Amino acid sequence: MKRLDRTELLFTILSYVLVTLFVLSTLYPFIYAISMAISGEDAITMGRVVLWPVDVQFDAVAALIIGDRAKSFWISYTNTLFYTFYGTIFSMVLSVFAAYALSRTKLVFKRQIGFLIVFTMWFSAGLIPTYLNYQDLFVNNRWGIIYGFGVQAFNILLLRNYFNGISKEIEEAAVIDGANHFQILTKVFLPMSKSAIATVTLFYALNRWNGYFWNRMLVQGTEHPLQVVLQGIAEGAQNTDVVTNYPYSEYSLAYAAIIMSIIPIVVVYPYLQKYFARGVNVGGVKE
């Protein structure tokens, strides 16, 4: 085994220290949120919760899951799952077909269409005109949110770049075998683009899951997603003028809702992480 000299040893120790500090700084918010969710009301009010829970109780968690605060929470949770599932499928279908079309060299007005797509990344109409446009297009319900925010230009370009990197010889072989464009897309391009597909799917799913502003502005209360309800719970926790008789702190309820909201992402993300890094690198770099 090669013996490290003094400089290399110092660098190795410093690297491990920095990585350890980074990991601790990343884990601390999660530990703190869990501690706040299950700590007693007096401990939270007096600021005694720093890292570990104090006066452990599960009243806030129970109230959020099966208690008197559960109905609005689970309705919003269901709405978020609806937006994420159907919205991601809708967005992926449009993005895949658009990216495939833009990757074709014989597409008529290819440059002009590509410019218009990129143009939406540079300029927007502004907040008020955009809001009025959404209202006129009936983007004011759950299905309206699905189609109103169907695609993002960046994701289309990412998939297009990936499709452009696929070997032309493989495509020509499929054409010789009698494949049409739909068969080339589904039998050749999609199986060879799993990393890019997973990356863009993750982008769309996270965007749908974290949707807040336009959902709050455009849809009714019973159709609000989880993030809007979380904001309401957080505002209620900060409102000291309202006196409640709950056996738990409103902060405990807010943190319990936060923990519940991140569970699906924490479960799914590790399975997509390997595709995520690979898809960004290959889709963004042209051979």
C-alpha positions, 0 to 999 in steps of 0.5 A, a space after each residue: 500500500 502506497 504511503 501518503 506524504 504529508 500534503 496528501 494526508 492533509 488533503 484527505 483528512 480535510 476532504 473527509 471533514 468537509 464531506 462529513 460537515 456537508 452530510 450533517 448539514 444536509 441531514 439536519 433539516 430532516 432531523 429537525 423537521 421530524 423532531 418538531 413534528 413529534 415534540 410537545 407544545 411547551 417545548 416548541 413554544 420555549 424553543 427547546 427543540 434544537 435537534 432531538 425531539 423533546 416531550 415526545 407526542 404524536 398528537 399532531 401526526 395523528 390529527 393530520 392522518 386520521 384526526 380533525 385536520 385530516 380531510 383537507 390534507 388528504 384531499 390536497 394530497 390526492 389532488 397532488 398525486 392526480 396532478 403529478 401522475 396525469 400531468 407527467 404522462 401528458 407532458 412526457 407524451 407531448 415532449 417525446 413527440 415534439 423532440 422526435 419531430 425536431 430531431 428529423 432533418 427533413 422536418 419542414 420549417 424545422 429552424 423556425 419551429 425550434 426558434 419559437 420553442 427557444 423563444 419561450 425560454 427567453 421571453 414571457 408575456 408577463 404575470 397579468 397577461 399570462 393570468 388572463 390568458 389562462 382564464 380565457 383558456 379555462 385553465 381553472 380546474 384540475 384538468 386545465 392545470 394538466 394541459 395548461 402547463 403541458 410542456 417546458 421548452 428546456 425538456 423538449 430540447 434536452 430530449 431532442 439533443 439526446 435523439 440527435 445523438 442516436 446512431 443514424 445507422 441504427 435508424 437506417 437499419 430500421 427503415 430498411 426493415 420497413 419501420 415507419 416513424 412511429 415504430 422507429 420512435 417506440 422500438 428504437 429511440 425510446 428503448 435507447 433513451 431510458 436515461 433521458 426519459 427518466 431524467 425528463 420524467 423526474 423534471 416534470 414530476 418534481 415540477 408537478 409535485 411542487 406546483 404552488 403559485 398558479 395552482 393557488 391562483 387558478 383553481 378552487 380550494 377543493 382542487 388545491 394541491 398539497 403545497 397550497 395547503 402546506 402554505 396555509 398550515 404554515 401561515 396558521 402556525 405563524 399567526 399568534 392572534 388565533 388561540 387554539 385548544 389543540 393538544 399540540 403546537 401548530 408548528 408540529 402540524 406544519 412540520 408533520 405535513 412537510 414530512 408527509 409531503 416529501 415521502 413519495 419523492 424520497 422513495 422514488 428519487 433513489 431509483 431514478 438518480 442513476 438515470 438522472 445524472 447520465 441523462 443530463 450529461 448525455 443529453 446536454 453534450 453532443 458527440 
